[in-house]
Amino acid sequence: MIKQSIPDRLDVRRACEAEHQYSVTFPLSRLVRVVEAVEPGSHERLGEQKVQAELRFSRDESGWRRMAGQVVAEVPRICQRCLEPMMTRVEGRISVAFALTDEEARQVPRECEPMLLEQHLDVVAALEEEILLAMPLHACHDDDRCHAVEVAEPVQESAEETADNPFAVLRTLLGD
């Protein structure tokens, strides 16, 4: 059964043993670090944006407690070429194996990220981390949608400047 709401703090051991699944939607403004990462000129569009996440907790055949799923958000950004507001779709895939110790964390399966198991998981913080990791460093429109000013023709050097040889003076001094 897929649950439509998820607690802020989740008991990971219980969720994995019961193989809980969640499909949730919540406001992007709830992710404080993502809001801080958004450029100031695009904050007015934060309130209407949502984060969608699907999470599955399980215990695999090797005994690892796992969390898998994905998180998707439309994040308002400023295009670095034309400086106009834009929306950036951010998608993060989640594949985590919970470990009890640092030593155990080094042994998690390759396809998983290790996470030290605490009694409760701050789900919003975990989803926020995935969005931050998936966000592009610089946002830019696609080339065909960007309003950046384009230079009509590249500037050509004049024929006189290219004819001047900086070593011509040396040639005259040597008597060639």
CNS distance restraints for C-alpha pairs under 8 A (distance, minus, plus):
assign (resid   1 and name CA) (resid  20 and name CA) 7.50 0.50 0.50
assign (resid   1 and name CA) (resid  21 and name CA) 6.79 0.50 0.50
assign (resid   2 and name CA) (resid  20 and name CA) 7.27 0.50 0.50
assign (resid   2 and name CA) (resid  21 and name CA) 4.91 0.50 0.50
assign (resid   2 and name CA) (resid  22 and name CA) 5.26 0.50 0.50
assign (resid   2 and name CA) (resid  23 and name CA) 6.49 0.50 0.50
assign (resid   3 and name CA) (resid  20 and name CA) 7.81 0.50 0.50
assign (resid   3 and name CA) (resid  21 and name CA) 6.18 0.50 0.50
assign (resid   3 and name CA) (resid  22 and name CA) 4.71 0.50 0.50
assign (resid   3 and name CA) (resid  23 and name CA) 6.16 0.50 0.50
assign (resid   3 and name CA) (resid  24 and name CA) 7.82 0.50 0.50
assign (resid   4 and name CA) (resid  22 and name CA) 6.00 0.50 0.50
assign (resid   4 and name CA) (resid  23 and name CA) 5.27 0.50 0.50
assign (resid   4 and name CA) (resid  24 and name CA) 5.31 0.50 0.50
assign (resid   5 and name CA) (resid  22 and name CA) 6.87 0.50 0.50
assign (resid   5 and name CA) (resid  23 and name CA) 7.17 0.50 0.50
assign (resid   5 and name CA) (resid  24 and name CA) 5.67 0.50 0.50
assign (resid   6 and name CA) (resid  10 and name CA) 7.72 0.50 0.50
assign (resid   6 and name CA) (resid  22 and name CA) 6.69 0.50 0.50
assign (resid   6 and name CA) (resid  24 and name CA) 6.99 0.50 0.50
assign (resid   6 and name CA) (resid 123 and name CA) 7.98 0.50 0.50
assign (resid   7 and name CA) (resid 123 and name CA) 7.62 0.50 0.50
assign (resid   8 and name CA) (resid 122 and name CA) 5.91 0.50 0.50
assign (resid   8 and name CA) (resid 123 and name CA) 5.80 0.50 0.50
assign (resid   8 and name CA) (resid 124 and name CA) 6.43 0.50 0.50
assign (resid   9 and name CA) (resid 120 and name CA) 5.61 0.50 0.50
assign (resid   9 and name CA) (resid 121 and name CA) 5.27 0.50 0.50
assign (resid   9 and name CA) (resid 122 and name CA) 4.69 0.50 0.50
assign (resid   9 and name CA) (resid 123 and name CA) 6.09 0.50 0.50
assign (resid  10 and name CA) (resid  15 and name CA) 7.49 0.50 0.50
assign (resid  10 and name CA) (resid 120 and name CA) 5.04 0.50 0.50
assign (resid  10 and name CA) (resid 121 and name CA) 5.04 0.50 0.50
assign (resid  10 and name CA) (resid 122 and name CA) 6.65 0.50 0.50
assign (resid  10 and name CA) (resid 123 and name CA) 6.82 0.50 0.50
assign (resid  11 and name CA) (resid  15 and name CA) 6.18 0.50 0.50
assign (resid  11 and name CA) (resid 119 and name CA) 5.87 0.50 0.50
assign (resid  11 and name CA) (resid 120 and name CA) 4.54 0.50 0.50
assign (resid  11 and name CA) (resid 121 and name CA) 6.45 0.50 0.50
assign (resid  12 and name CA) (resid  16 and name CA) 6.00 0.50 0.50
assign (resid  12 and name CA) (resid  57 and name CA) 7.87 0.50 0.50
assign (resid  12 and name CA) (resid 117 and name CA) 7.70 0.50 0.50
assign (resid  12 and name CA) (resid 118 and name CA) 7.81 0.50 0.50
assign (resid  12 and name CA) (resid 119 and name CA) 6.56 0.50 0.50
assign (resid  12 and name CA) (resid 120 and name CA) 5.96 0.50 0.50
assign (resid  12 and name CA) (resid 121 and name CA) 6.31 0.50 0.50
assign (resid  13 and name CA) (resid  17 and name CA) 6.14 0.50 0.50
assign (resid  13 and name CA) (resid  65 and name CA) 7.49 0.50 0.50
assign (resid  13 and name CA) (resid 119 and name CA) 7.36 0.50 0.50
assign (resid  14 and name CA) (resid  18 and name CA) 5.98 0.50 0.50
assign (resid  15 and name CA) (resid  19 and name CA) 5.74 0.50 0.50
assign (resid  15 and name CA) (resid  20 and name CA) 5.20 0.50 0.50
assign (resid  15 and name CA) (resid  57 and name CA) 5.86 0.50 0.50
assign (resid  15 and name CA) (resid  58 and name CA) 7.34 0.50 0.50
assign (resid  16 and name CA) (resid  20 and name CA) 6.57 0.50 0.50
assign (resid  16 and name CA) (resid  57 and name CA) 4.63 0.50 0.50
assign (resid  16 and name CA) (resid  58 and name CA) 4.21 0.50 0.50
assign (resid  16 and name CA) (resid  59 and name CA) 5.69 0.50 0.50
assign (resid  16 and name CA) (resid  65 and name CA) 5.96 0.50 0.50
assign (resid  16 and name CA) (resid  66 and name CA) 6.86 0.50 0.50
assign (resid  16 and name CA) (resid  67 and name CA) 7.84 0.50 0.50
assign (resid  17 and name CA) (resid  57 and name CA) 7.98 0.50 0.50
assign (resid  17 and name CA) (resid  58 and name CA) 6.39 0.50 0.50
assign (resid  17 and name CA) (resid  59 and name CA) 6.50 0.50 0.50
assign (resid  18 and name CA) (resid  57 and name CA) 7.99 0.50 0.50
assign (resid  18 and name CA) (resid  58 and name CA) 7.42 0.50 0.50
assign (resid  19 and name CA) (resid  56 and name CA) 6.90 0.50 0.50
assign (resid  19 and name CA) (resid  57 and name CA) 5.08 0.50 0.50
assign (resid  19 and name CA) (resid  58 and name CA) 4.66 0.50 0.50
assign (resid  19 and name CA) (resid  59 and name CA) 7.46 0.50 0.50
assign (resid  20 and name CA) (resid  56 and name CA) 6.05 0.50 0.50
assign (resid  20 and name CA) (resid  57 and name CA) 5.42 0.50 0.50
assign (resid  20 and name CA) (resid  58 and name CA) 7.30 0.50 0.50
assign (resid  21 and name CA) (resid  54 and name CA) 7.42 0.50 0.50
assign (resid  21 and name CA) (resid  55 and name CA) 5.64 0.50 0.50
assign (resid  21 and name CA) (resid  56 and name CA) 4.43 0.50 0.50
assign (resid  21 and name CA) (resid  57 and name CA) 6.31 0.50 0.50
assign (resid  22 and name CA) (resid  53 and name CA) 7.73 0.50 0.50
assign (resid  22 and name CA) (resid  54 and name CA) 5.52 0.50 0.50
assign (resid  22 and name CA) (resid  55 and name CA) 5.12 0.50 0.50
assign (resid  22 and name CA) (resid  56 and name CA) 6.49 0.50 0.50
assign (resid  23 and name CA) (resid  52 and name CA) 7.47 0.50 0.50
assign (resid  23 and name CA) (resid  53 and name CA) 5.78 0.50 0.50
assign (resid  23 and name CA) (resid  54 and name CA) 4.44 0.50 0.50
assign (resid  23 and name CA) (resid  55 and name CA) 6.60 0.50 0.50
assign (resid  24 and name CA) (resid  52 and name CA) 5.82 0.50 0.50
assign (resid  24 and name CA) (resid  53 and name CA) 5.37 0.50 0.50
assign (resid  24 and name CA) (resid  54 and name CA) 6.49 0.50 0.50
assign (resid  25 and name CA) (resid  50 and name CA) 6.43 0.50 0.50
assign (resid  25 and name CA) (resid  51 and name CA) 5.47 0.50 0.50
assign (resid  25 and name CA) (resid  52 and name CA) 4.51 0.50 0.50
assign (resid  25 and name CA) (resid  53 and name CA) 6.45 0.50 0.50
assign (resid  26 and name CA) (resid  30 and name CA) 7.58 0.50 0.50
assign (resid  26 and name CA) (resid  50 and name CA) 5.52 0.50 0.50
assign (resid  26 and name CA) (resid  51 and name CA) 5.39 0.50 0.50
assign (resid  26 and name CA) (resid  52 and name CA) 6.84 0.50 0.50
assign (resid  27 and name CA) (resid  47 and name CA) 7.09 0.50 0.50
assign (resid  27 and name CA) (resid  48 and name CA) 7.37 0.50 0.50
assign (resid  27 and name CA) (resid  49 and name CA) 6.03 0.50 0.50
assign (resid  27 and name CA) (resid  50 and name CA) 4.45 0.50 0.50
assign (resid  27 and name CA) (resid  51 and name CA) 5.98 0.50 0.50
assign (resid  28 and name CA) (resid  34 and name CA) 7.94 0.50 0.50
assign (resid  28 and name CA) (resid  35 and name CA) 7.73 0.50 0.50
assign (resid  28 and name CA) (resid  46 and name CA) 6.64 0.50 0.50
assign (resid  28 and name CA) (resid  47 and name CA) 7.20 0.50 0.50
assign (resid  28 and name CA) (resid  49 and name CA) 5.53 0.50 0.50
assign (resid  28 and name CA) (resid  50 and name CA) 5.01 0.50 0.50
assign (resid  28 and name CA) (resid  51 and name CA) 5.52 0.50 0.50
assign (resid  28 and name CA) (resid  73 and name CA) 7.46 0.50 0.50
assign (resid  28 and name CA) (resid  75 and name CA) 7.94 0.50 0.50
assign (resid  29 and name CA) (resid  35 and name CA) 6.33 0.50 0.50
assign (resid  29 and name CA) (resid  46 and name CA) 6.08 0.50 0.50
assign (resid  29 and name CA) (resid  47 and name CA) 6.14 0.50 0.50
assign (resid  29 and name CA) (resid  49 and name CA) 7.69 0.50 0.50
assign (resid  31 and name CA) (resid  35 and name CA) 6.29 0.50 0.50
assign (resid  31 and name CA) (resid 124 and name CA) 7.20 0.50 0.50
assign (resid  31 and name CA) (resid 125 and name CA) 7.63 0.50 0.50
assign (resid  31 and name CA) (resid 128 and name CA) 5.94 0.50 0.50
assign (resid  32 and name CA) (resid  36 and name CA) 6.25 0.50 0.50
assign (resid  33 and name CA) (resid  37 and name CA) 6.24 0.50 0.50
assign (resid  33 and name CA) (resid 128 and name CA) 7.31 0.50 0.50
assign (resid  33 and name CA) (resid 132 and name CA) 7.98 0.50 0.50
assign (resid  34 and name CA) (resid  38 and name CA) 6.42 0.50 0.50
assign (resid  34 and name CA) (resid 128 and name CA) 6.87 0.50 0.50
assign (resid  34 and name CA) (resid 131 and name CA) 7.59 0.50 0.50
assign (resid  34 and name CA) (resid 132 and name CA) 6.46 0.50 0.50
assign (resid  35 and name CA) (resid  43 and name CA) 7.77 0.50 0.50
assign (resid  35 and name CA) (resid  46 and name CA) 7.75 0.50 0.50
assign (resid  38 and name CA) (resid  42 and name CA) 6.92 0.50 0.50
assign (resid  38 and name CA) (resid  43 and name CA) 7.02 0.50 0.50
assign (resid  38 and name CA) (resid  75 and name CA) 7.75 0.50 0.50
assign (resid  38 and name CA) (resid  76 and name CA) 6.91 0.50 0.50
assign (resid  38 and name CA) (resid  77 and name CA) 6.03 0.50 0.50
assign (resid  39 and name CA) (resid  43 and name CA) 7.11 0.50 0.50
assign (resid  39 and name CA) (resid  77 and name CA) 6.07 0.50 0.50
assign (resid  39 and name CA) (resid  78 and name CA) 6.43 0.50 0.50
assign (resid  41 and name CA) (resid  77 and name CA) 7.96 0.50 0.50
assign (resid  41 and name CA) (resid  78 and name CA) 6.99 0.50 0.50
assign (resid  41 and name CA) (resid  85 and name CA) 7.36 0.50 0.50
assign (resid  42 and name CA) (resid  46 and name CA) 7.40 0.50 0.50
assign (resid  42 and name CA) (resid  76 and name CA) 5.65 0.50 0.50
assign (resid  42 and name CA) (resid  77 and name CA) 5.74 0.50 0.50
assign (resid  42 and name CA) (resid  78 and name CA) 6.53 0.50 0.50
assign (resid  42 and name CA) (resid  85 and name CA) 6.12 0.50 0.50
assign (resid  43 and name CA) (resid  76 and name CA) 7.31 0.50 0.50
assign (resid  45 and name CA) (resid  49 and name CA) 7.11 0.50 0.50
assign (resid  45 and name CA) (resid  76 and name CA) 6.44 0.50 0.50
assign (resid  46 and name CA) (resid  75 and name CA) 7.55 0.50 0.50
assign (resid  46 and name CA) (resid  76 and name CA) 6.71 0.50 0.50
assign (resid  49 and name CA) (resid  73 and name CA) 7.53 0.50 0.50
assign (resid  49 and name CA) (resid  74 and name CA) 6.44 0.50 0.50
assign (resid  49 and name CA) (resid  75 and name CA) 7.24 0.50 0.50
assign (resid  50 and name CA) (resid  73 and name CA) 6.25 0.50 0.50
assign (resid  50 and name CA) (resid  74 and name CA) 7.13 0.50 0.50
assign (resid  51 and name CA) (resid  71 and name CA) 7.08 0.50 0.50
assign (resid  51 and name CA) (resid  72 and name CA) 5.86 0.50 0.50
assign (resid  51 and name CA) (resid  73 and name CA) 4.65 0.50 0.50
assign (resid  51 and name CA) (resid  74 and name CA) 7.45 0.50 0.50
assign (resid  52 and name CA) (resid  71 and name CA) 5.70 0.50 0.50
assign (resid  52 and name CA) (resid  72 and name CA) 5.24 0.50 0.50
assign (resid  52 and name CA) (resid  73 and name CA) 6.41 0.50 0.50
assign (resid  53 and name CA) (resid  69 and name CA) 7.39 0.50 0.50
assign (resid  53 and name CA) (resid  70 and name CA) 5.72 0.50 0.50
assign (resid  53 and name CA) (resid  71 and name CA) 4.26 0.50 0.50
assign (resid  53 and name CA) (resid  72 and name CA) 6.35 0.50 0.50
assign (resid  53 and name CA) (resid 127 and name CA) 7.87 0.50 0.50
assign (resid  54 and name CA) (resid  69 and name CA) 5.23 0.50 0.50
assign (resid  54 and name CA) (resid  70 and name CA) 5.49 0.50 0.50
assign (resid  54 and name CA) (resid  71 and name CA) 6.51 0.50 0.50
assign (resid  55 and name CA) (resid  67 and name CA) 6.64 0.50 0.50
assign (resid  55 and name CA) (resid  68 and name CA) 5.67 0.50 0.50
assign (resid  55 and name CA) (resid  69 and name CA) 4.47 0.50 0.50
assign (resid  55 and name CA) (resid  70 and name CA) 6.72 0.50 0.50
assign (resid  56 and name CA) (resid  66 and name CA) 7.99 0.50 0.50
assign (resid  56 and name CA) (resid  67 and name CA) 5.58 0.50 0.50
assign (resid  56 and name CA) (resid  68 and name CA) 5.23 0.50 0.50
assign (resid  56 and name CA) (resid  69 and name CA) 6.03 0.50 0.50
assign (resid  57 and name CA) (resid  65 and name CA) 7.43 0.50 0.50
assign (resid  57 and name CA) (resid  66 and name CA) 5.64 0.50 0.50
assign (resid  57 and name CA) (resid  67 and name CA) 4.58 0.50 0.50
assign (resid  57 and name CA) (resid  68 and name CA) 6.60 0.50 0.50
assign (resid  58 and name CA) (resid  65 and name CA) 5.88 0.50 0.50
assign (resid  58 and name CA) (resid  66 and name CA) 5.28 0.50 0.50
assign (resid  58 and name CA) (resid  67 and name CA) 6.59 0.50 0.50
assign (resid  59 and name CA) (resid  63 and name CA) 5.75 0.50 0.50
assign (resid  59 and name CA) (resid  64 and name CA) 5.46 0.50 0.50
assign (resid  59 and name CA) (resid  65 and name CA) 4.50 0.50 0.50
assign (resid  59 and name CA) (resid  66 and name CA) 5.90 0.50 0.50
assign (resid  60 and name CA) (resid  64 and name CA) 5.50 0.50 0.50
assign (resid  60 and name CA) (resid  65 and name CA) 6.70 0.50 0.50
assign (resid  60 and name CA) (resid  66 and name CA) 7.22 0.50 0.50
assign (resid  64 and name CA) (resid  97 and name CA) 6.20 0.50 0.50
assign (resid  64 and name CA) (resid  98 and name CA) 6.79 0.50 0.50
assign (resid  64 and name CA) (resid  99 and name CA) 7.79 0.50 0.50
assign (resid  64 and name CA) (resid 108 and name CA) 7.90 0.50 0.50
assign (resid  65 and name CA) (resid  97 and name CA) 5.76 0.50 0.50
assign (resid  65 and name CA) (resid  98 and name CA) 5.46 0.50 0.50
assign (resid  65 and name CA) (resid  99 and name CA) 7.85 0.50 0.50
assign (resid  66 and name CA) (resid  95 and name CA) 7.32 0.50 0.50
assign (resid  66 and name CA) (resid  96 and name CA) 5.54 0.50 0.50
assign (resid  66 and name CA) (resid  97 and name CA) 4.50 0.50 0.50
assign (resid  66 and name CA) (resid  98 and name CA) 6.08 0.50 0.50
assign (resid  67 and name CA) (resid  94 and name CA) 7.11 0.50 0.50
assign (resid  67 and name CA) (resid  95 and name CA) 5.93 0.50 0.50
assign (resid  67 and name CA) (resid  96 and name CA) 5.11 0.50 0.50
assign (resid  67 and name CA) (resid  97 and name CA) 6.55 0.50 0.50
assign (resid  67 and name CA) (resid  98 and name CA) 7.99 0.50 0.50
assign (resid  68 and name CA) (resid  93 and name CA) 7.70 0.50 0.50
assign (resid  68 and name CA) (resid  94 and name CA) 5.02 0.50 0.50
assign (resid  68 and name CA) (resid  95 and name CA) 4.50 0.50 0.50
assign (resid  68 and name CA) (resid  96 and name CA) 6.29 0.50 0.50
assign (resid  69 and name CA) (resid  93 and name CA) 6.05 0.50 0.50
assign (resid  69 and name CA) (resid  94 and name CA) 4.97 0.50 0.50
assign (resid  69 and name CA) (resid  95 and name CA) 6.76 0.50 0.50
assign (resid  70 and name CA) (resid  91 and name CA) 7.15 0.50 0.50
assign (resid  70 and name CA) (resid  92 and name CA) 5.55 0.50 0.50
assign (resid  70 and name CA) (resid  93 and name CA) 4.46 0.50 0.50
assign (resid  70 and name CA) (resid  94 and name CA) 5.41 0.50 0.50
assign (resid  71 and name CA) (resid  91 and name CA) 5.76 0.50 0.50
assign (resid  71 and name CA) (resid  92 and name CA) 5.20 0.50 0.50
assign (resid  71 and name CA) (resid  93 and name CA) 6.60 0.50 0.50
assign (resid  71 and name CA) (resid  94 and name CA) 7.67 0.50 0.50
assign (resid  71 and name CA) (resid 127 and name CA) 6.80 0.50 0.50
assign (resid  71 and name CA) (resid 130 and name CA) 7.44 0.50 0.50
assign (resid  71 and name CA) (resid 131 and name CA) 7.19 0.50 0.50
assign (resid  72 and name CA) (resid  89 and name CA) 7.25 0.50 0.50
assign (resid  72 and name CA) (resid  90 and name CA) 5.70 0.50 0.50
assign (resid  72 and name CA) (resid  91 and name CA) 4.52 0.50 0.50
assign (resid  72 and name CA) (resid  92 and name CA) 6.50 0.50 0.50
assign (resid  72 and name CA) (resid 131 and name CA) 7.68 0.50 0.50
assign (resid  73 and name CA) (resid  89 and name CA) 5.90 0.50 0.50
assign (resid  73 and name CA) (resid  90 and name CA) 5.31 0.50 0.50
assign (resid  73 and name CA) (resid  91 and name CA) 6.65 0.50 0.50
assign (resid  73 and name CA) (resid 131 and name CA) 7.64 0.50 0.50
assign (resid  74 and name CA) (resid  87 and name CA) 6.01 0.50 0.50
assign (resid  74 and name CA) (resid  88 and name CA) 5.51 0.50 0.50
assign (resid  74 and name CA) (resid  89 and name CA) 4.51 0.50 0.50
assign (resid  74 and name CA) (resid  90 and name CA) 6.15 0.50 0.50
assign (resid  75 and name CA) (resid  87 and name CA) 5.55 0.50 0.50
assign (resid  75 and name CA) (resid  88 and name CA) 5.14 0.50 0.50
assign (resid  75 and name CA) (resid  89 and name CA) 6.31 0.50 0.50
assign (resid  75 and name CA) (resid  90 and name CA) 7.00 0.50 0.50
assign (resid  76 and name CA) (resid  85 and name CA) 6.96 0.50 0.50
assign (resid  76 and name CA) (resid  86 and name CA) 5.82 0.50 0.50
assign (resid  76 and name CA) (resid  87 and name CA) 4.55 0.50 0.50
assign (resid  76 and name CA) (resid  88 and name CA) 6.22 0.50 0.50
assign (resid  77 and name CA) (resid  85 and name CA) 5.83 0.50 0.50
assign (resid  77 and name CA) (resid  86 and name CA) 5.38 0.50 0.50
assign (resid  77 and name CA) (resid  87 and name CA) 5.90 0.50 0.50
assign (resid  77 and name CA) (resid  88 and name CA) 6.61 0.50 0.50
assign (resid  77 and name CA) (resid 139 and name CA) 6.46 0.50 0.50
assign (resid  78 and name CA) (resid  83 and name CA) 5.59 0.50 0.50
assign (resid  78 and name CA) (resid  84 and name CA) 5.57 0.50 0.50
assign (resid  78 and name CA) (resid  85 and name CA) 4.52 0.50 0.50
assign (resid  78 and name CA) (resid  86 and name CA) 5.80 0.50 0.50
assign (resid  78 and name CA) (resid 139 and name CA) 6.46 0.50 0.50
assign (resid  78 and name CA) (resid 140 and name CA) 7.59 0.50 0.50
assign (resid  79 and name CA) (resid  83 and name CA) 4.86 0.50 0.50
assign (resid  79 and name CA) (resid  84 and name CA) 5.48 0.50 0.50
assign (resid  79 and name CA) (resid  85 and name CA) 6.21 0.50 0.50
assign (resid  79 and name CA) (resid  86 and name CA) 6.36 0.50 0.50
assign (resid  79 and name CA) (resid 138 and name CA) 7.74 0.50 0.50
assign (resid  79 and name CA) (resid 139 and name CA) 5.17 0.50 0.50
assign (resid  79 and name CA) (resid 140 and name CA) 4.43 0.50 0.50
assign (resid  79 and name CA) (resid 141 and name CA) 6.02 0.50 0.50
assign (resid  80 and name CA) (resid 138 and name CA) 6.62 0.50 0.50
assign (resid  80 and name CA) (resid 139 and name CA) 6.00 0.50 0.50
assign (resid  80 and name CA) (resid 140 and name CA) 5.56 0.50 0.50
assign (resid  81 and name CA) (resid 140 and name CA) 6.34 0.50 0.50
assign (resid  81 and name CA) (resid 141 and name CA) 7.86 0.50 0.50
assign (resid  81 and name CA) (resid 146 and name CA) 7.48 0.50 0.50
assign (resid  81 and name CA) (resid 148 and name CA) 5.76 0.50 0.50
assign (resid  82 and name CA) (resid 146 and name CA) 6.45 0.50 0.50
assign (resid  82 and name CA) (resid 147 and name CA) 5.45 0.50 0.50
assign (resid  82 and name CA) (resid 148 and name CA) 4.23 0.50 0.50
assign (resid  82 and name CA) (resid 149 and name CA) 7.38 0.50 0.50
assign (resid  84 and name CA) (resid 147 and name CA) 7.76 0.50 0.50
assign (resid  86 and name CA) (resid 141 and name CA) 7.22 0.50 0.50
assign (resid  88 and name CA) (resid 139 and name CA) 7.22 0.50 0.50
assign (resid  90 and name CA) (resid 131 and name CA) 6.53 0.50 0.50
assign (resid  90 and name CA) (resid 134 and name CA) 6.10 0.50 0.50
assign (resid  90 and name CA) (resid 135 and name CA) 5.84 0.50 0.50
assign (resid  91 and name CA) (resid 131 and name CA) 6.90 0.50 0.50
assign (resid  91 and name CA) (resid 134 and name CA) 6.31 0.50 0.50
assign (resid  92 and name CA) (resid 130 and name CA) 5.59 0.50 0.50
assign (resid  92 and name CA) (resid 131 and name CA) 6.00 0.50 0.50
assign (resid  92 and name CA) (resid 133 and name CA) 7.75 0.50 0.50
assign (resid  92 and name CA) (resid 134 and name CA) 5.64 0.50 0.50
assign (resid  93 and name CA) (resid 130 and name CA) 7.55 0.50 0.50
assign (resid  94 and name CA) (resid 130 and name CA) 7.32 0.50 0.50
assign (resid  95 and name CA) (resid 111 and name CA) 7.13 0.50 0.50
assign (resid  95 and name CA) (resid 112 and name CA) 4.99 0.50 0.50
assign (resid  95 and name CA) (resid 113 and name CA) 6.17 0.50 0.50
assign (resid  96 and name CA) (resid 112 and name CA) 4.90 0.50 0.50
assign (resid  96 and name CA) (resid 113 and name CA) 4.70 0.50 0.50
assign (resid  96 and name CA) (resid 114 and name CA) 5.81 0.50 0.50
assign (resid  96 and name CA) (resid 115 and name CA) 6.55 0.50 0.50
assign (resid  97 and name CA) (resid 108 and name CA) 6.33 0.50 0.50
assign (resid  97 and name CA) (resid 109 and name CA) 7.61 0.50 0.50
assign (resid  97 and name CA) (resid 112 and name CA) 5.71 0.50 0.50
assign (resid  97 and name CA) (resid 113 and name CA) 6.11 0.50 0.50
assign (resid  97 and name CA) (resid 114 and name CA) 5.17 0.50 0.50
assign (resid  97 and name CA) (resid 115 and name CA) 6.23 0.50 0.50
assign (resid  98 and name CA) (resid 105 and name CA) 7.52 0.50 0.50
assign (resid  98 and name CA) (resid 114 and name CA) 5.93 0.50 0.50
assign (resid  98 and name CA) (resid 115 and name CA) 4.90 0.50 0.50
assign (resid  98 and name CA) (resid 116 and name CA) 5.63 0.50 0.50
assign (resid  98 and name CA) (resid 117 and name CA) 5.24 0.50 0.50
assign (resid  99 and name CA) (resid 104 and name CA) 5.60 0.50 0.50
assign (resid  99 and name CA) (resid 105 and name CA) 5.11 0.50 0.50
assign (resid  99 and name CA) (resid 108 and name CA) 7.58 0.50 0.50
assign (resid  99 and name CA) (resid 114 and name CA) 6.61 0.50 0.50
assign (resid  99 and name CA) (resid 115 and name CA) 6.02 0.50 0.50
assign (resid  99 and name CA) (resid 116 and name CA) 4.88 0.50 0.50
assign (resid  99 and name CA) (resid 117 and name CA) 5.42 0.50 0.50
assign (resid 100 and name CA) (resid 104 and name CA) 6.46 0.50 0.50
assign (resid 100 and name CA) (resid 105 and name CA) 7.36 0.50 0.50
assign (resid 100 and name CA) (resid 116 and name CA) 5.71 0.50 0.50
assign (resid 100 and name CA) (resid 117 and name CA) 5.35 0.50 0.50
assign (resid 100 and name CA) (resid 118 and name CA) 7.84 0.50 0.50
assign (resid 101 and name CA) (resid 105 and name CA) 6.16 0.50 0.50
assign (resid 101 and name CA) (resid 116 and name CA) 6.56 0.50 0.50
assign (resid 102 and name CA) (resid 106 and name CA) 6.54 0.50 0.50
assign (resid 102 and name CA) (resid 116 and name CA) 7.34 0.50 0.50
assign (resid 103 and name CA) (resid 107 and name CA) 7.09 0.50 0.50
assign (resid 104 and name CA) (resid 108 and name CA) 6.89 0.50 0.50
assign (resid 105 and name CA) (resid 114 and name CA) 5.37 0.50 0.50
assign (resid 105 and name CA) (resid 115 and name CA) 6.98 0.50 0.50
assign (resid 105 and name CA) (resid 116 and name CA) 6.99 0.50 0.50
assign (resid 106 and name CA) (resid 114 and name CA) 7.52 0.50 0.50
assign (resid 108 and name CA) (resid 112 and name CA) 6.68 0.50 0.50
assign (resid 108 and name CA) (resid 113 and name CA) 7.50 0.50 0.50
assign (resid 108 and name CA) (resid 114 and name CA) 6.19 0.50 0.50
assign (resid 117 and name CA) (resid 121 and name CA) 7.92 0.50 0.50
assign (resid 121 and name CA) (resid 126 and name CA) 7.88 0.50 0.50
assign (resid 122 and name CA) (resid 126 and name CA) 6.37 0.50 0.50
assign (resid 123 and name CA) (resid 127 and name CA) 6.21 0.50 0.50
assign (resid 124 and name CA) (resid 128 and name CA) 5.96 0.50 0.50
assign (resid 125 and name CA) (resid 129 and name CA) 6.10 0.50 0.50
assign (resid 126 and name CA) (resid 130 and name CA) 6.51 0.50 0.50
assign (resid 127 and name CA) (resid 131 and name CA) 6.38 0.50 0.50
assign (resid 128 and name CA) (resid 132 and name CA) 6.21 0.50 0.50
assign (resid 129 and name CA) (resid 133 and name CA) 6.18 0.50 0.50
assign (resid 130 and name CA) (resid 134 and name CA) 6.19 0.50 0.50
assign (resid 131 and name CA) (resid 135 and name CA) 6.06 0.50 0.50
assign (resid 140 and name CA) (resid 146 and name CA) 7.68 0.50 0.50
assign (resid 141 and name CA) (resid 145 and name CA) 5.89 0.50 0.50
assign (resid 141 and name CA) (resid 146 and name CA) 5.08 0.50 0.50
assign (resid 142 and name CA) (resid 146 and name CA) 6.11 0.50 0.50
assign (resid 157 and name CA) (resid 161 and name CA) 6.70 0.50 0.50
assign (resid 157 and name CA) (resid 162 and name CA) 7.05 0.50 0.50
assign (resid 158 and name CA) (resid 162 and name CA) 6.75 0.50 0.50
assign (resid 159 and name CA) (resid 163 and name CA) 6.21 0.50 0.50
assign (resid 160 and name CA) (resid 164 and name CA) 6.49 0.50 0.50
assign (resid 164 and name CA) (resid 168 and name CA) 7.74 0.50 0.50
assign (resid 167 and name CA) (resid 171 and name CA) 6.46 0.50 0.50
assign (resid 168 and name CA) (resid 172 and name CA) 6.52 0.50 0.50
assign (resid 169 and name CA) (resid 173 and name CA) 6.40 0.50 0.50
assign (resid 170 and name CA) (resid 174 and name CA) 6.25 0.50 0.50
assign (resid 171 and name CA) (resid 175 and name CA) 6.36 0.50 0.50
assign (resid 171 and name CA) (resid 176 and name CA) 5.63 0.50 0.50
assign (resid 172 and name CA) (resid 176 and name CA) 6.07 0.50 0.50
